[in-house]
Amino acid sequence: MLVQDIIARKRDGKRLTEEEIRWFIEGYTRGDIPDYQAAALLMAIYLNGLDGEELHHLTHYMLHSGDVIDLSSVPGTKVDKHSTGGVGDKISLPLAPLVASCGVKVPMMSGRGLGHTGGTLDKLESIPGFRVGLSEEEFINNINKIGVAMIGQTGQLAPADKKLYALRDATATVPSIPLISASIMSKKLAEGIDALVLDVKTGSGAFMRSMDDAEKLARTMVDIGKRAGKRVTAFITRMDDPLGNAVGNANEMIESIETLKGNGPEDIEELLFALGSEMLVLGGVAKDSEDALLKLNESLDSGRALDKMREMIEAQGGDPRVVDDYSLFPGYENEMELPAPRDGFVTSVDSTEIGLAGVLLGAGREKVSDDVDHGVGFTILKKTGDEVRQGDPLMVIHYSSSSRLDEAVERLKRAYVIGDDTPEAKPLIYKMIRSSDL
């Protein structure tokens, strides 16, 4: 084959065959196809898209470009959850041990924060000693032994995606729904899971700003999973205000532990129970959502979910005492309040600005090589719809270095819009799409 012919076919809006897609992915992963030709094909896909069959083949050969984890030795249905990212989105942290405590095997592979969104791995690493870099053998053993493991992507998992993502980032082809879908699903399917719950965010703090784009992404990923023989459910959820009250790393970990103690913020609990109940149904331990909710509540009330969190922390080298002693987490040196500029109601909150302000203080990273300060972050006091008086604190800023504090404060001021009228309330969960719906 000639890569020029494949580029030309997609440039002209024609379908690519399975053999052409396989040949391209294998050749590019080996280094036989140069970046400039791969970039041309990516742009052709960005402009002309891929149909369901093409996308199924692209995802399949991306996930088979490296290691595929074999979880056949783990009894029961293996169910993971993936979020497209947001600010304060700590749901995975209490969700994984909660669901595992109800009898579902949860192999969870997560990422680090980059740009305005936080990373599950960074939050876990705020626990002293916690290891996210488990070997594949340790990963499988932990799932077998305690039912849950939360790790980072292994080096040989979907290497084609790693190469293609770096190229997309350099060629302005990241915001392509087919390419986003293949990237996410190739990594998730390479974990060896049986079922998957997706949390697709939309709003000011999400990558998919519009509801139409979020639904298209959700349906595309569910279709990929269905074609691969997996049961997949996608929730489309609102990402305007930060989720919960904590934004950062250690403070989000603490809020997650508090949630397992029954003290979680209302929005965190709503999303936790919605995603968790679907994971229990897909995992075969609950007959329907009502049965699943009863099991989740019983696990929280009995303390089993919190015990599972301790067990997971200890199994991955962390200090389980953090569950009861928050002083063991990294701290911060200073704090200040962000005052409301006028009387009125919070009419909107731009979570992207809050996330980027966190990056300036060290809670996130601008580039992959940046270090993260696990102790700094924000406590959100006011959200959309809340009434405020001039001078009321909108949030508390926790920081250690003041070198970029002024820049961060300016972003935080821009994040809040105060108006005269109460804004219309929006639901947290907009829609749910199951494999069976397609």
N, C-alpha and C positions, 0 to 999 in steps of 0.2 A: 504494500500500500504506500501511497504518498500522502504525507500529512497535508500538503497543499490541497489535495482533492477533498479531504475531510473538511478543511477550513472553508473551501469554496461551497461545498454542499450546505453547510450551516449558514454561511453568509447569504446564500440565496434562499434561505427559509425552508430547505428540504430536511427530511428526517435522516438521522444517522442510524446505521444498522448496529446491532449488538456487536458484531465483529469489528466494526470501525471503532466503537467506543472502547472495547477491550484492548485493541491494538494501541490506541492512543494512551490510555491510562498506564498500561504496562510499559510502553516505550518512554513516557515522560517520567515515570517513577524510576526507571533504570538510568535515566539521563541521556537516552538516545535522541529525544526530541528537545530542542533548545527552547529556552524561555520565550523567545520572541515569537515562535510559532504557536506555542501553547497560549500565549497572551492573545494572539489573533483569534484563536478558537474561543477563548473565554469571552472576548468581546462579541463575537458572532452569537454565542449563546445568550449573552446579556441582552442583545438587541432582538433576537428572534425566538428565544425561549427553547424549551424542550417539552415534548409531550410526555404522558405518563409512562409509556413504554421506554422511551429514551432515558428518562430520569431513573427508572428502575434499574436499567443496565448500568448507568453511570454510578449510581450508589453501590450496586453490587460489586463492581470491579474496583471501586475506591476502597471498600471495606475489606476486600480480599487482596489488596496490594501489600498487606503485611500480616501480622499475627491476628488471628481470631481466637478469642478466649473460649476455651471449651469448659462449660459449666455442667456437662452431662453427669459428672460425679456428685453434683449437688442435688439432693432430692427436692421435689416440689417445684412450683412455678416461680421463675425469677423475674422480678418486676423492678424497673428503674423509673426515675422521673427526671425530666429535663426542663429547665426554664430558659427562655430566650434572653433573660437578663434584665435587671432593673436596679433600682436604688433602695437599699434596705431589704432586698429580697433574700431573706435568710431561711426561707421555707424548708429547704433541703435539710438543714441542720436538725430541727426537731422531727421532721417527717420521717427520715430514714430509720432512726431508732424506734419511733412510735409504730410504724408499719411492721418492722421486724418483730417487735414485741407481741404483735398479734399473729405471728406465724408465717408471714410472707418473707421469702428470701429477697434481700435488697442489695444487689451489686451496684453501687453508685460511683460512677466515674465523673468527676467534675473538673472545672477549670479555674484559672486565676482571674483576678480583676484586671481589666484593661480599659482605658478611657473612663467614662462616667459610671460604668457598672462595677459592682463589687464581685469578688470571686469567692466561691465556697471554700477553696483550698486555703486562701489567705486567712479566712475566718477560723478554720480548723487549726491552722498553725499558730494562732494566738494562744492555744492550749500548750503549756510547757511540755516539750518532749514529743508532741503528736507527730506521727510520721504519715505523710500522704504518699510517699514513694515506696509502697509495698511492692514486692516482687509478685509475679503472677501466681506463684505457688502460695505465698502468704495471703494474697487476695482471696483465692479459692478456699484456703483453709479457714479463714475468718468467716466467710459466708457459710461454710459448712458447720462451723463450731458455734457461732453466735447469731448467724442469720443476717449480718450486715457488715459491709466494709465501704469506706468512703476514701477514694484515692484519686490521683491525677492520671492523666493519659500516659500509658506506657510508650516508650520510644518507638516501638515497632507496630503500634496500632494505627492503621489507616495512614501510612506515610504519604500516600498520594494526596490525601487531604491536606496534610501539613505543607507540602510543596505548593499545591494549588492555592491554598489560602494566602500564603505569603505573596504569590504572584498576583492574586486578585487585589490584595491590599495595595500593591504598587501600580496597578493598572486601572483603578477606579471601577472595578467590576464586583466589589463586595455586595452592594445592594441589589442582588439578583435573587429572586425567590427560588428558582430552580437550583442555583448554586448554593445558596444558604441551606436549602433543604437537604441536598446531597451531602453537604459538609456535616451537618448535625447528625443525620441519620446513619451515615457510614460509620461514624465513631460509636454511636449508640448500638447499632446492630453488631458491631465487632466485639461487643462485650459478651455476647452469647446469651442475651436475655430472651425471655419468652413474650414479654409484654412491656409496654411503655406508656407512661402518662406524661403529656406535654403541657407546659404552662406557657402559652404564647401571649406575650405582653403587648399592650397597645396604649399609647398615650404619650405624655410629654417626657417621660423617663425611659421610653422603650425605643428599640431600633425600628419597630413598625409603628409609625406615628398614627396611621389611619386604620380604622376598623376594617376597611376593605382589604388592605394589604395583610393585616393580621389574620383575617379569615382565609385568605388565599394561601398564606404560608402554612397555617394549621392544616387545611385540607390537603395540601401538597405532601406534607410530612406524614399525615395519617395514611394517605394513599400509598406512599413508598413502603410504609410498614406493612400495610395489608398485602401488597404485592409480594413482600418478602415472607409472608406467612405468619406475621406477628399481629397480636391484638394491640391496637394503639388507640388511645383516647386523648384528644386535645381540648384543653380549656382555654378560652380567650378571656384574659383578665385585664383589669385596668391598672395602668402604671403611670399615674399622674403624681399624686402624693407619694412620698416614700412609704414603703410597707413597714408597719410597726412604728415604734418611737426611736429606735436606735439605728444609726447609720455609721458604719465603721467596720471594725473587725472584732476586737475583744468584746465591745459592748453589744454587738449583734449576737455573739456567742452566748453572752450572759442572758440576753433577752430570749434566746432560744431555750436555754435551760429553764428560765422562769416560765416559759410556755408549757414545758413538760411538768412543771409544778402546779399548773392550773392558773397561772397569773399572766397569761399572754395577752397582748393587745387584741382588740376585737377583730381587726382585719387579718391579723396573722392567724388567729384561730379559725376564722371563716374559711380561709384558703387551705389551711392545714387539714381541716376535716373534709373539705370537698375533694382535694387531691388524694388524701389518705383513704377515704372510703372507696374511691374508684380503684386504687391500688389493691385493696383487699378483695374487691369483686373480681378484678382481673387475676388476682393470685389464687382465687378459688377458696378462700377461707371465709367468705361472706356470700350469702345467696343474693343479696341486693343491697342498695345503699343504706336502707334503714337498718338492716342487720349489721352492716359495716360500722355505722355510726355508734351503735350500741357497743360494739367491740372496742372501738377507739376510745370511747368515753370510759369504759371499764378499765382499760389499760392505763389511762391517765390517772383515774381515781385511785387505783390500787397501787400506783407507784412503779408498775412494771416498765413503763416507757422510760422513766427516769433511770431505773436500774439498767436498762438496755443502753442508755447513753453512757453511763459509767463503764459498762462492760466494753463498749466499742472504744472508748477513749483508752482504757487500759490495754486492750488488745493491740492498739496501734501505737503503743509506747508513750501515751500521754499520761498526765497526772490526774487520776480520777477525782482527787480532792477538790478540783476546781468547781465541781458540781455543787459543793456546799460552802466553799471558801473563795469568793470572787476576788479577794486580794491577791490571789496567785496569778491572776491575769496581768498582762502588761498594762501600765497606767499612763497617765498624761500629767503634764506639769502645770498647765494653766487652763482656766475656763473663762468665758465671757458670754453674755447674753446678746441676742440680736433683737432689738426692740422694734415693735410695730411703729411705722412712721405716722399713723393717723388712726382715728376711730373708724370702725366699719366691720366688714366681714371679709374673711379670706376667700377671695373669689377663684383663685387658681394658684397652684404651686408647680413650678417647673423643676422636676426632679433631676433633670440633666444638669442644671446649674448647681444643684446641691451636690450631686456626684462629682462634678468637676471641681467644686470648692474643696471637697474632701481630698482630691488628688493633690491640690496645692498644699494642703496641710500634711500630706504624707500618708493618708489612709488608702490611697490607690496609686496607680502608676501610669505615667504617660507613655513609657515604652517598656517592653518586656523585661529589660535588664534592671529596671528600677527596684530599689528596696521599698518595703512597706513598713510604716510605723503602726504596729498593731493596736496601740493604745489610744490613738487620737480618733476623733469623729464628732458626731452631733447627737444631741437628744432633741427630738422634734416635739414641740409643745403645742403647736397650732397647725391644723390642717384645713383643707378646703371646707367651707361652711361654718367654721368657728367664728364667733364674734370676738373682736379685740378692741381694746382701748389704746390710745396712743401711749407708747412706752411699755406696753405689755410685752413680755418676752415671747418671741415666735419660736425660738430654739435656744439651746445652750451649745456653744462651740467649745469642744475639748481639744486643746492643742499643746504642743511642746515647743515647737520652733515658731517664732514670730516673723521669720524672713519673708513669708508670702501671705501673712495673715491679712494684710490690707486687701490684696487681690481676692482672697477667698471671701472676705466680708462683702465686697462689692458684688460678687457673683450671688451670694446668699440674699442680698437686698433685691437683686433682680429676680430671684426665684419666686418671691412672694408678690402677689397682686392683691391689694386691699381695695374693696369697692363698697358701695353704699347698700347693696341689696344682697340677700342670701342667694347663693348660686343654686341652680337646680341639682339635686342629688343624683349621683350616678351609681349604678351597681358596681360591685367589685368583680363579679363574674358575669360576663356578657353572654357567653355561649359555650356549649359543650358539643364536640363532634367525635363520634365513635367510628371505628372501622366499619361497623355494621350499617352506618348511615350512608356510606358511599356506594 
